[in-house]
Amino acid sequence: MWRRLLLSFSLAAFTAQGWAYQLPDLGAVATDAFSTQEEEDVGRMVMVQVREREPSYIDDPELEDYLNAVGRKLAEASDQPFRRYRFFVLRDPTINAFALPGGYIGVHSGLILTAESESELAAVLSHEMGHVIHRHIAQLIDKQKTTSAVMLGSMILAILAARSGSQVSEAAAVGGQAFAVQQQLGFSREFEHDADRTGLDILAKAGFDPSAAPRFFGRLLRESRLYENNAPVYMRTHPLTTDRISDLENRISSPNFKYSLRPRLDSLGFSAVRAKLMAMNGTPSEALTRVFDGSATGIDRQMARVRAALRANDVKRARAAFDQYAKGWPDEHWRDLLEAEVLTAEGRLPEALAKLERAMQRAPEAVAPRLEAIDVALRLGQTERAERLAREAVDRDKDERRYWQALGKVAAAKGDEAWVHRAQGESFVLDDRLEAAIDQFEQARRARRGDYYWEAELDAKIRALKDEVRQRKREGSRSMR
C-alpha cells in the first residue's frame, strides 16, 4: 500500500557529495493515489533524515523563524491558508530552493544572500509553495506507482537530491534503473508555469512586490548564459525560459492585474538572516575581517559586524558595533534578539532575559527568543521561571521538538527524572524514533509510580506507540514477500 510510505529505514544508505540518506522501506506499491497524508508522512520522515544526516543542514531556529514568518504571510494570501509550510536552511552557496512532499521547503544559504530584496526571496518561496499547492512532487511520485519499491525509494531520494543540487541522484539509482529515475527529476514546463502563476498571485496578495518575480528569474536567466554547462542549480531543477519570464511580465502588465507594483521596504528580519549567514562563512577571524572590510551602509552588513564579533568572542567590538548602528534599525524583535546576545556575552543576564521576553511578546510565533530565554533563565538559576517558559512553549506548539528538548533540560536542572524521560520521549516521537520513545515513556512511568493520572496517560501513549510499531513491522514484512 501507499499508506505509511516510510515505515522503516532499512534499505541501503546512499552517499554522494555530503548527502547520506537511508532509503525507506516503502512496502508494496499499489495503484491508489498519493494522498496528502502520505505526502506529510514522506516529508516528515525525509526531514528526520535531513536533520540527522545532512551535514549542510543549519539547525538554527532564528533562520527558520524568519522563513516560517514569510511563509505564513504567503500562505495566508493563498487559496489554501490552512496549509502549513515548514522551511529549513542548508549551508550551500548555490542559488536554489526545493519543495518536499508535505510542505517542507529547503532553502540554500546562497539564495538568501543572492536575493537583492525580500520580495525576490519571497518570489522564490511562493513559487515553491505553488509546487506544493499543485502537488507536483506527488504527481511525479505517483507516476511511479506501478514500479518496484526499491525504484520508488530511489525516485523519492533522487527528487530530493535534484532539488538540492546534489549529484546523489546518480548514486540513488539502482542498477539499470538510473536512466528511468533521471528522466523524472525535472519539473515539466507545465508544472513550472503552474507554480509561476500561483506563486505570483500569492506574492502580490501578500503585499510583496510582484515585479520581483520576473526580475529575479530574468537575472538568473541572463547570468546562466555566462555559465554554459555550469548553470546555477535552480536553473537545472527549475528550467527557466524567456517564455516563462514573459508570461510573468505580461500578467503583471495586464489591466486585470489589480495588485500594487510599488516597491516594498525589506523587513529587519531579512537583514538579520543575511547578517547571520554572512557571519557564518569561513573561520571566525575570516568572517570578522570580511564583514569589517569596506563600508557598512546596509543594515545587513551592520548586523553582520555585531554577529561576526560575537562569533570571534570579541565582545567589546560587538558592543561597539551594536551601539554605533542599532539606533538606525527598526524597533523590532530582531533587534531585541541581537542585543540579548550581546548582553549575554557581556554577562548581563537579567538584562538579556528582559530583552528576550520583550522579543517573545513582539513575535509570539518565534521559536528562537523562547529557547534563548529558557537558557538564560537556567543560567541565572531561575529554574521555576525557566520551567514556566518551557511549558508555555510546549503548550504553544507541541510539534516543535526543540521545545520538548528545552523542557527536558529544565527538568534535568530541577532533578525531575520523570519529566526528563517524558520530554525526551516526546522529542523521539517527533523524530519517529518510536521504540526509543517507548523506552523513555516507560522510564518516565517508573519514575513516578503511584501517580494514577501520570501512569494512565503514559500507559495510553505506550500502547498506541507499540500498536504503531507492530503495524509497521507487519506491513514491512508483507512488503518483503
C-alpha positions in Angstrom: 0.0 0.0 0.0 1.0 3.6 -0.4 -0.1 4.1 3.3 2.8 4.5 5.7 5.3 5.0 2.9 8.2 5.5 5.2 7.6 2.5 7.5 11.3 1.9 8.4 14.7 3.0 7.3 16.1 -0.4 6.4 17.4 -0.1 2.8 21.0 0.8 2.0 22.3 4.2 2.6 23.5 6.2 -0.5 26.2 8.8 -0.1 27.4 11.4 -2.6 28.9 14.9 -2.1 27.9 15.0 1.6 24.4 13.7 1.2 23.8 10.5 3.2 20.3 9.1 3.3 18.8 5.7 4.1 16.0 4.9 1.7 12.8 3.9 3.3 11.1 0.6 3.1 8.1 1.7 1.1 6.1 -1.5 1.3 4.2 -2.9 -1.6 3.4 -0.4 -4.4 -0.3 -0.1 -5.1 -2.3 1.8 -7.7 -4.1 4.2 -5.4 -3.3 7.9 -5.5 -0.6 9.5 -3.4 -2.7 11.2 -0.7 -2.0 14.4 1.2 -1.5 12.4 4.4 1.1 10.3 2.7 2.8 13.4 1.4 3.0 14.6 5.0 4.4 11.3 6.2 7.1 11.3 3.4 8.1 14.9 4.1 8.3 14.4 7.8 10.5 11.3 7.5 12.8 12.8 4.9 13.2 15.8 7.3 14.3 13.4 10.1 17.0 12.2 7.7 18.0 15.7 6.7 18.4 16.8 10.4 20.3 13.7 11.3 22.5 13.0 8.3 22.8 16.1 6.1 26.0 18.0 7.2 24.9 21.2 5.4 21.7 21.4 7.4 21.8 24.5 9.6 20.0 23.8 12.9 19.2 27.4 13.7 15.7 28.4 15.0 16.3 32.1 14.1 16.8 31.4 10.4 13.8 29.1 10.4 11.7 31.7 12.4 12.3 34.2 9.6 11.5 31.9 6.7 8.4 30.5 8.5 7.2 34.0 9.2 7.5 34.9 5.5 5.9 31.5 4.7 2.9 32.2 6.9 2.3 35.6 5.3 2.4 34.0 1.9 0.2 31.1 2.9 -2.4 33.4 4.3 -2.6 35.0 0.9 -3.1 31.7 -0.9 -6.3 29.8 -1.5 -5.1 27.2 1.0 -4.4 29.3 4.1 -4.8 26.2 6.3 -1.7 24.5 4.8 1.3 24.6 7.0 4.8 25.1 5.5 8.0 24.4 7.3 11.2 25.9 6.0 14.8 24.9 6.7 18.2 26.2 5.5 21.1 24.3 4.0 24.6 25.8 4.1 25.2 25.9 0.3 26.5 28.8 -1.8 24.4 27.8 -4.8 21.1 29.5 -5.7 18.4 27.1 -5.0 15.2 26.2 -3.1 13.2 22.9 -3.3 9.9 21.7 -2.1 9.5 18.3 -0.5 6.2 16.4 0.0 4.1 17.7 2.8 5.0 21.4 2.6 8.7 21.2 3.7 10.8 23.7 1.7 14.5 23.8 1.8 16.4 27.0 1.0 20.1 27.3 0.2 22.0 30.0 2.0 23.2 31.1 -1.4 19.7 32.1 -2.4 19.2 34.2 0.7 22.5 36.0 0.2 21.9 36.5 -3.6 18.4 37.9 -3.4 18.6 41.7 -3.7 15.4 42.2 -1.8 13.0 40.4 0.4 10.4 40.4 -2.4 12.9 38.5 -4.6 13.4 35.8 -1.9 9.6 35.7 -1.3 9.1 35.2 -5.1 11.2 32.0 -5.0 9.4 30.8 -1.8 6.0 31.5 -3.3 7.0 29.6 -6.4 7.9 26.6 -4.4 4.7 26.9 -2.5 3.0 26.8 -5.9 4.5 23.4 -6.5 3.2 22.2 -3.1 -0.3 23.6 -3.7 -0.5 21.8 -7.1 1.0 18.7 -5.6 3.6 18.4 -8.4 6.0 16.2 -6.5 3.1 13.9 -5.5 2.3 13.6 -9.2 5.9 12.8 -10.1 6.0 10.1 -7.4 2.5 8.8 -8.3 3.6 8.2 -11.9 6.0 5.5 -10.4 3.2 3.6 -8.6 3.5 0.6 -10.9 7.2 0.1 -10.4 9.2 -1.7 -7.6 9.5 -0.4 -4.1 13.3 0.0 -4.5 12.8 2.0 -7.6 10.2 4.2 -5.9 12.6 4.7 -2.9 15.3 5.8 -5.3 12.8 8.1 -7.0 12.0 9.9 -3.8 15.6 10.2 -2.8 16.6 11.4 -6.3 14.0 14.1 -6.4 15.2 15.4 -3.1 18.8 15.3 -4.3 17.9 17.0 -7.6 16.1 19.8 -5.7 19.2 20.3 -3.6 21.6 20.3 -6.5 23.5 17.2 -5.2 24.8 14.6 -7.5 23.4 11.9 -5.2 20.7 11.3 -7.9 23.4 9.2 -9.7 24.2 7.2 -6.7 20.5 6.8 -5.8 19.7 4.9 -9.0 19.6 1.2 -8.6 21.3 -0.9 -11.3 19.9 -0.3 -14.7 17.2 2.0 -13.3 19.4 5.1 -13.4 18.0 6.5 -16.7 14.4 5.9 -15.7 15.0 7.8 -12.4 16.9 10.6 -14.1 14.1 11.2 -16.6 11.7 12.1 -13.8 13.8 14.6 -11.9 12.9 17.9 -13.6 9.6 19.7 -13.3 7.9 20.0 -16.6 7.3 23.3 -18.3 3.6 22.9 -17.5 4.4 22.4 -13.8 6.7 25.4 -13.8 4.0 27.6 -15.4 1.5 26.5 -12.8 3.9 27.3 -10.0 4.8 30.6 -11.6 1.3 31.8 -11.9 0.2 30.6 -8.5 3.3 31.9 -6.9 2.9 35.4 -8.5 -0.7 35.7 -7.2 0.4 34.7 -3.7 3.3 37.1 -3.8 1.1 40.0 -4.9 -1.7 39.2 -2.5 0.7 39.0 0.4 1.9 42.6 -0.3 5.3 41.8 -1.7 6.5 43.5 -5.0 5.2 41.1 -7.8 7.7 42.5 -10.2 10.4 40.9 -8.1 9.5 37.5 -9.6 10.3 38.2 -13.3 13.2 40.5 -12.2 14.9 37.8 -10.2 14.2 34.9 -12.6 15.3 37.1 -15.5 18.5 37.9 -13.8 19.2 34.2 -13.3 18.5 33.5 -16.9 20.8 36.3 -18.1 23.6 35.1 -15.8 23.1 31.5 -16.7 24.3 32.3 -20.2 27.7 33.0 -18.8 27.9 29.6 -17.1 27.4 27.4 -20.2 27.2 23.9 -18.8 27.6 25.0 -15.2 24.4 27.0 -14.8 23.0 27.8 -11.3 21.4 24.8 -9.7 18.0 26.5 -9.7 18.2 26.7 -13.4 18.8 22.9 -13.7 16.0 21.8 -11.5 13.5 24.6 -12.5 14.0 25.1 -16.2 13.8 28.8 -16.9 12.8 30.1 -20.3 12.2 33.5 -21.8 8.6 32.4 -22.3 8.1 31.9 -18.6 9.5 35.2 -17.7 7.5 36.9 -20.5 4.3 35.3 -19.2 5.0 36.7 -15.7 5.7 40.2 -17.1 2.5 40.0 -19.3 0.4 39.0 -16.3 1.8 41.9 -14.2 1.2 44.5 -17.0 -2.3 43.2 -17.8 -5.2 45.7 -17.0 -6.7 42.8 -15.0 -3.8 42.7 -12.6 -5.1 44.5 -9.6 -2.2 44.4 -7.2 0.2 47.2 -6.3 3.6 47.4 -8.0 5.1 49.8 -5.6 8.5 48.8 -4.2 8.3 47.3 -0.7 10.7 48.0 2.1 12.6 45.0 3.4 11.9 43.8 6.9 14.6 43.8 9.6 14.3 40.0 9.6 15.6 39.9 6.0 18.7 41.8 7.1 19.1 39.8 10.2 19.2 36.4 8.5 21.5 37.7 5.8 23.8 39.1 8.5 23.8 35.7 10.3 24.7 33.8 7.2 27.5 36.4 6.3 29.0 35.9 9.8 28.8 32.1 9.5 31.0 31.9 6.4 34.7 30.9 7.0 36.5 30.9 10.3 35.6 33.4 12.9 38.7 35.5 12.1 38.0 35.4 8.4 34.3 36.4 8.9 35.4 39.2 11.2 37.9 40.6 8.7 35.5 40.2 5.7 32.5 42.0 7.3 34.6 44.8 8.7 36.3 45.4 5.3 34.8 48.3 3.5 31.7 50.4 4.3 28.6 49.2 6.2 25.9 51.1 4.5 23.4 48.3 4.6 21.7 47.1 7.8 22.6 43.5 7.0 26.3 44.5 6.9 25.9 46.4 10.2 24.3 43.4 11.9 26.9 41.1 10.4 29.6 43.1 12.1 27.9 42.5 15.5 27.4 38.8 14.8 30.9 38.3 13.5 32.4 40.0 16.5 30.3 37.8 18.8 31.4 34.7 16.9 35.1 35.7 17.3 34.4 36.2 21.0 35.3 39.9 20.6 32.6 41.2 23.0 33.9 44.8 23.2 33.8 45.1 19.4 30.4 43.6 19.2 29.1 46.1 21.8 30.7 49.0 20.0 29.2 47.9 16.6 25.8 47.5 18.2 25.8 50.9 19.9 27.1 52.5 16.7 24.4 51.1 14.3 21.4 49.8 16.2 19.8 53.2 16.7 19.2 53.3 13.0 17.4 49.9 12.8 13.6 49.4 13.1 12.5 48.7 16.6 11.5 45.0 16.1 12.1 41.8 17.9 15.1 41.0 15.7 17.0 43.9 17.3 16.0 42.8 20.8 17.2 39.3 20.0 20.6 40.5 18.8 21.0 42.9 21.7 20.2 40.0 24.1 23.1 38.0 22.5 25.4 41.0 23.2 24.2 41.3 26.8 24.6 37.6 27.3 28.1 37.7 26.1 28.8 40.6 28.4 27.4 38.6 31.3 24.5 40.9 31.8 22.0 38.1 32.0 19.0 39.8 33.8 19.0 42.5 31.1 19.3 39.8 28.4 16.4 37.9 29.7 14.3 41.1 29.8 15.1 41.7 26.1 14.2 38.2 25.2 10.9 38.3 26.9 10.2 41.6 25.1 11.1 39.8 21.8 8.7 37.0 22.7 5.8 39.4 23.2 6.6 41.1 19.9 6.8 37.8 18.0 4.7 35.2 19.7 5.3 32.6 17.0 9.1 32.9 17.0 11.0 29.9 18.5 14.5 31.5 18.9 13.6 34.1 21.7 11.8 31.4 23.7 14.7 29.0 23.6 17.2 31.7 24.4 15.0 32.9 27.3 14.8 29.4 28.8 18.6 29.0 28.5 19.3 32.4 30.1 16.8 31.7 33.0 18.6 28.5 33.7 22.0 30.2 33.7 20.6 32.6 36.3 19.4 29.7 38.4 15.8 30.7 37.9 14.5 27.2 37.3 10.9 27.9 38.1 10.9 30.8 35.6 12.6 28.5 33.0 10.1 25.8 33.6 7.2 28.2 33.1 8.7 29.4 29.9 9.3 25.9 28.6 5.8 24.7 29.5 4.3 27.8 27.8 6.4 27.0 24.7 5.3 23.3 24.6 1.6 24.4 25.0 2.0 26.8 22.2 3.5 24.2 19.7 3.7 20.6 20.7 5.2 19.7 17.3 8.3 21.8 17.9 10.9 19.2 19.0 13.3 21.9 20.3 10.7 23.0 22.9 10.5 19.4 24.3 14.3 19.3 24.4 14.3 22.6 26.3 11.7 21.2 28.8 13.9 18.1 29.3 16.9 20.4 30.0 14.8 22.3 32.6 13.6 19.1 34.2 17.3 17.9 34.5 18.2 21.1 36.2 15.4 20.6 38.7 16.3 16.9 39.2 12.8 15.8 37.9 13.7 12.4 36.4 10.1 11.7 35.4 9.9 14.8 33.2 13.4 14.3 31.8 12.3 11.0 30.3 8.8 12.2 29.3 10.2 15.2 27.4 12.8 13.0 25.7 10.1 10.6 24.7 8.0 13.3 23.1 11.1 14.5 21.2 11.8 11.0 20.0 8.2 10.6 18.8 8.6 13.8 16.6 11.8 12.2 15.2 9.9 9.0 14.5 12.1 7.0 16.8 9.2 5.1 18.2 10.9 2.3 20.1 13.3 4.8 21.8 10.2 6.9 22.7 8.5 3.8 24.3 11.6 3.2 26.4 11.7 6.8 27.6 8.0 6.8 28.4 8.4 3.5 30.3 11.2 5.1 32.4 9.0 8.2 33.0 6.2 5.9 34.2 8.5 4.1 36.6 9.9 7.4 37.9 6.5 8.5 39.2 4.9 5.1 40.1 1.8 5.6 42.2 0.6 8.7 40.4 -2.6 7.3 38.8 -3.2 10.1 36.2 0.5 10.2 35.2 0.6 6.4 34.8 -2.7 6.2 32.9 -1.6 8.9 30.4 1.8 7.3 29.8 0.2 3.8 29.5 -2.1 5.2 26.7 0.9 6.6 24.9 2.9 3.4 25.2 0.1 1.2 24.0 -0.5 3.5 21.0 3.2 3.5 20.1 3.5 -0.3 20.5 0.5 -0.8 18.2 2.1 1.5 15.7 5.4 -0.4 15.8 3.6 -3.7 15.4 1.6 -2.4 12.4 4.8 -1.1 10.7 6.5 -4.4 11.2 3.5 -6.3 9.8 3.4 -4.0 6.7 7.1 -4.2 6.3 7.0 -8.0 6.4 4.3 -8.1 3.8 6.3 -5.8 1.5 9.3 -8.2 1.6 7.2 -11.2 0.3 
